[in-house]
Amino acid sequence: MSLIAASSGIATLVSTLAAEGGGEVHRELPMPAYAYGLIAFALFLLCLALTWSFRNTAAKISGRHHAPEGPHDPGHEHRFADPVGGSHN
């Protein structure tokens, strides 16, 4: 069977199915279309609540109970090593 004959057979099959409606089955959605959006929105809010429940967890794990006030924590001086060998405040 040549390629042309095979494509002719396929074209005949496609045109026959198109004329008959293609065997298409119409199905109704099990719920209204807007309900899918509401379910997606509810799942989004659930994920938001789950994420929100873990806020400040890193600070709790590290034993830090409060954030420092201002740019520097008063009463604590930190010395950082200089890559060249010195140190500065």
VEXKE-660699 format. One record per residue (C-alpha): residue number from 0; chain; x, y negated, z. Coordinates in nm, 3 decimals, decimal comma, padded with zeros to 5 digits, m for minus. Layout:
N
+-----+--------+---------+---------+---------+
: num : chaine :      c1 :      c2 :      c3 :
+-----+--------+---------+---------+---------+
: NUM :      A :       X :       Y :       Z :
...
+-----+--------+---------+---------+---------+
END
This chain:
89
+-----+--------+---------+---------+---------+
: num : chaine :      c1 :      c2 :      c3 :
+-----+--------+---------+---------+---------+
:   0 :      A :  00,000 :  00,000 :  00,000 :
:   1 :      A :  00,146 : m00,330 : m00,099 :
:   2 :      A :  00,151 : m00,645 :  00,111 :
:   3 :      A : m00,098 : m00,816 : m00,120 :
:   4 :      A : m00,349 : m00,532 : m00,091 :
:   5 :      A : m00,314 : m00,530 :  00,289 :
:   6 :      A : m00,371 : m00,905 :  00,314 :
:   7 :      A : m00,672 : m00,871 :  00,081 :
:   8 :      A : m00,820 : m00,607 :  00,314 :
:   9 :      A : m00,762 : m00,827 :  00,616 :
:  10 :      A : m00,922 : m01,125 :  00,441 :
:  11 :      A : m01,228 : m00,913 :  00,362 :
:  12 :      A : m01,253 : m00,798 :  00,724 :
:  13 :      A : m01,221 : m01,154 :  00,855 :
:  14 :      A : m01,485 : m01,287 :  00,616 :
:  15 :      A : m01,722 : m01,002 :  00,709 :
:  16 :      A : m01,678 : m01,069 :  01,080 :
:  17 :      A : m01,725 : m01,443 :  01,027 :
:  18 :      A : m02,048 : m01,383 :  00,839 :
:  19 :      A : m02,184 : m01,160 :  01,116 :
:  20 :      A : m02,090 : m01,402 :  01,392 :
:  21 :      A : m01,764 : m01,228 :  01,471 :
:  22 :      A : m01,909 : m01,015 :  01,746 :
:  23 :      A : m01,883 : m01,315 :  01,978 :
:  24 :      A : m02,043 : m01,260 :  02,315 :
:  25 :      A : m02,180 : m01,564 :  02,496 :
:  26 :      A : m02,127 : m01,550 :  02,870 :
:  27 :      A : m02,245 : m01,790 :  03,136 :
:  28 :      A : m02,014 : m01,912 :  03,408 :
:  29 :      A : m02,094 : m01,761 :  03,748 :
:  30 :      A : m02,132 : m02,112 :  03,896 :
:  31 :      A : m02,167 : m02,469 :  03,766 :
:  32 :      A : m01,856 : m02,619 :  03,606 :
:  33 :      A : m01,819 : m02,892 :  03,871 :
:  34 :      A : m01,793 : m02,623 :  04,142 :
:  35 :      A : m01,456 : m02,516 :  04,003 :
:  36 :      A : m01,330 : m02,870 :  04,052 :
:  37 :      A : m01,465 : m02,880 :  04,406 :
:  38 :      A : m01,295 : m02,550 :  04,489 :
:  39 :      A : m00,964 : m02,675 :  04,346 :
:  40 :      A : m00,997 : m02,998 :  04,547 :
:  41 :      A : m01,073 : m02,802 :  04,866 :
:  42 :      A : m00,766 : m02,584 :  04,810 :
:  43 :      A : m00,558 : m02,899 :  04,757 :
:  44 :      A : m00,683 : m03,041 :  05,088 :
:  45 :      A : m00,606 : m02,711 :  05,260 :
:  46 :      A : m00,249 : m02,720 :  05,129 :
:  47 :      A : m00,222 : m03,084 :  05,239 :
:  48 :      A : m00,337 : m02,992 :  05,591 :
:  49 :      A : m00,088 : m02,705 :  05,605 :
:  50 :      A :  00,195 : m02,934 :  05,495 :
:  51 :      A :  00,087 : m03,206 :  05,737 :
:  52 :      A :  00,092 : m02,957 :  06,027 :
:  53 :      A :  00,467 : m02,909 :  05,978 :
:  54 :      A :  00,558 : m03,278 :  05,998 :
:  55 :      A :  00,846 : m03,361 :  06,237 :
:  56 :      A :  00,929 : m02,991 :  06,271 :
:  57 :      A :  01,299 : m03,041 :  06,199 :
:  58 :      A :  01,328 : m03,288 :  06,486 :
:  59 :      A :  01,156 : m03,045 :  06,721 :
:  60 :      A :  01,386 : m02,760 :  06,624 :
:  61 :      A :  01,704 : m02,966 :  06,664 :
:  62 :      A :  01,601 : m03,068 :  07,016 :
:  63 :      A :  01,568 : m03,435 :  06,931 :
:  64 :      A :  01,263 : m03,581 :  07,104 :
:  65 :      A :  01,251 : m03,931 :  06,959 :
:  66 :      A :  01,390 : m04,126 :  06,670 :
:  67 :      A :  01,660 : m04,383 :  06,745 :
:  68 :      A :  01,542 : m04,741 :  06,768 :
:  69 :      A :  01,676 : m04,978 :  06,508 :
:  70 :      A :  01,978 : m04,917 :  06,288 :
:  71 :      A :  02,192 : m04,797 :  06,581 :
:  72 :      A :  02,096 : m04,603 :  06,888 :
:  73 :      A :  02,183 : m04,834 :  07,184 :
:  74 :      A :  02,443 : m04,695 :  07,420 :
:  75 :      A :  02,582 : m04,444 :  07,173 :
:  76 :      A :  02,890 : m04,522 :  06,975 :
:  77 :      A :  02,980 : m04,293 :  06,690 :
:  78 :      A :  03,329 : m04,271 :  06,548 :
:  79 :      A :  03,364 : m04,148 :  06,193 :
:  80 :      A :  03,689 : m04,014 :  06,059 :
:  81 :      A :  03,837 : m04,209 :  05,769 :
:  82 :      A :  03,931 : m03,982 :  05,477 :
:  83 :      A :  04,272 : m04,156 :  05,465 :
:  84 :      A :  04,347 : m04,061 :  05,823 :
:  85 :      A :  04,227 : m04,352 :  06,037 :
:  86 :      A :  03,899 : m04,393 :  06,213 :
:  87 :      A :  03,649 : m04,674 :  06,243 :
:  88 :      A :  03,321 : m04,751 :  06,423 :
+-----+--------+---------+---------+---------+
END
